[in-house]
């Protein structure tokens, strides 16, 4: 093999490729892409890697008689798929193996421990994992833009890769929340380090949320998250400078949209009007909103019948899953109600445990200004909000796992308890 080619294939050269692929698979970008079993194989390979690393770490720590606290934090979520599968067998008669396999992606939560292991054992330096994460975000954003700009979603009309909307037609089913990572990181770089070159990825991500995502709740939550970040971390001078600049830019952008794309305003007025009408009339002029109301009724009834442990996850491989009982019903559509329907009060609280720890650590490390750390904290805040309306934890748990792992590493290895001081936090 030529020397140049050999150099390109060294482990150090392959590391960026490995991490980018890990993030793409872990964040389930192509979870619904019609490519046969490719995504499933990559998912299982990723889970195998996580099990090997975490299993080895567990055995090593057990041998030395000292288990890492992250294991105990994640343990409820590790056990939950088995408990939930058992509950689905009790309620619906579905064999446990179907319930466990239907929740296989839930074990991507081990990615939090995997990140900590990789950083603590110096398998990858912190600044490298930051660069790989941002590179993966760029790649995923480029892929999503490529499909939206150049490939007609009608070509995938017979697949789960797209969904039909009466107002937008066929649209891709990407996990839009993954762009929040790059959006928040860019925002941190701008307001804390005056790195104005990050204004480009920030605006590209924001435009994706506004124009392609068009998720009314996610848009509100990302704005609220950025507002918290802005108020809590920026200096007074930067608050004034960037506040005034943002006001001028938003005003100009609003005028430009009104001139060149007024339909976008009409679309959002319709979206938020239909959402508010649910609380007043239990109906709207938007079919998707009305469908979610019906799903909410189903979820509420199911939760009332099994409030503690929920009803369990049904696999599509077992008599078409929920379709057999409800025709059209996707628990993730109705947010917190979907969580309560599937997992009950106990299981739903399990999902909030990592977020409670992140909140506590964020208060303790409130003076830390590292961009990756702040991305982990405020990315978790955004996903915490998003769970109330989208229940993204039912299908996409890789992103919150990464954020949690990063914040955990900062709390216990960068700024361990008992060693916090103004000097270490500087």
C-alpha positions, 0 to 999 in steps of 0.5 A: 500500500502506498505510504501516503494512503497508509498515512491516511488510514492511521487511527489518528486520521480515522478518528474524525470519521469515526466520531462524525459517524458516531454522532450521525448514527447516535442522533438518528439523522437517518432513522427513517431513511429508506436504505434497507437495513443500513441504518439498523446495522449502524445502530446495532454496531453503535450500541455494541460499541457502547456496550463494550466500552461501558461493560468493560468500565463497569467490570473494571470499576466493580473489580476495584470496588468503586462504581462511578456515580454516572451509572446510578444516575443512568440506571433507571433509564437502563432498566426502564425498557425492560420494565416498560416491555413487561408492562406492555405484556401485562396491558396488551399481551405483547411478548416482552421481546417485542417491547425490548427490541422496540426500545433498542434505541433507548440504550443510546443513553449509554452514550453519556457514559461513553463520552465520559469514558473517552474523555477520562481515559484520554481516548480523545481530548476535550477540544477534539471531541468539541471539534468532532461534535461541531463538524458532525453538526455541520455535516448533518445540517448540510445533509438536511439542507441538501435534501430540502433544496435539491431532492423532491420529498414526493420521491419518498412518498411511500416511505416513513422518511416523509410525512404529508401535511395538508398545508406543506405537502410532503416534508422530510422527517428529520430530527430538527432538534439536532440543529440546536447544538450548533445553534447554541454553540455558535451563539455562545461563541458570538456573545462570549468571545465576539467570534462574529464568524459564527454568525453564519452557522448561527443564522443558517441554523436559525433559518432552518428552524424558521423556514424548514422545521416550522415547529411552533413549539420548538421555535418558541423553546429555542428562543427562550433557551437563547434568551436565558443564555444571553441574560445569564452569561453575557456581560452588560456591555455585550448585552447592550451591543448585541441587543441593539444589533439584534433589534436592528437585524430582526427589524430588517429581516422582518421587512425583507420577509414581508416583501419577498416571502409574506406567506411565511408570516401567514403560515406562522399566524395560522400555526399559532392560531390553530394551536391556541384554538385547541385550548378554547374550542378543542378544534382548529382548521388545521387537520394535524392539530385536530389529529393531535387533539384526538391522540391527546384524548387517547393518551389521557384515557390510557394514562388514567387507566394505568397511571403508575407504569403506563401502558408500554411501548408497542412494536409495529412488528407485533400486529401493527402495534398501536394501529391495531387498537387506535388506528392513528396514534403516535405517543410522541405527537402529544408530548408529556401526555405521550410519555405518561401514556407509555411510561406512566408517572414513574417512567416519565420521572426517570427521563427527567432525572438527568435534567435535574442533575444538569440543573444542579450542576449548572448552578454550582458551575455558573461561572464556567464559560466554556462553550462546549459546557454551555452548549451541554447545559443550554442544549439540555434546557432546550430538550427539557422544554421540547419533551413537553410537546414533542416527547423526543425522548421516545425516539431520539435520546442520543443528543441529550445523552451527549449533552449530559455526558459533557456536563457530567465530565465538567462537573466531576473531572474538570471542576470536581467537588471540593476543588472549586475556586475563583482561580479554577473557574477563571 
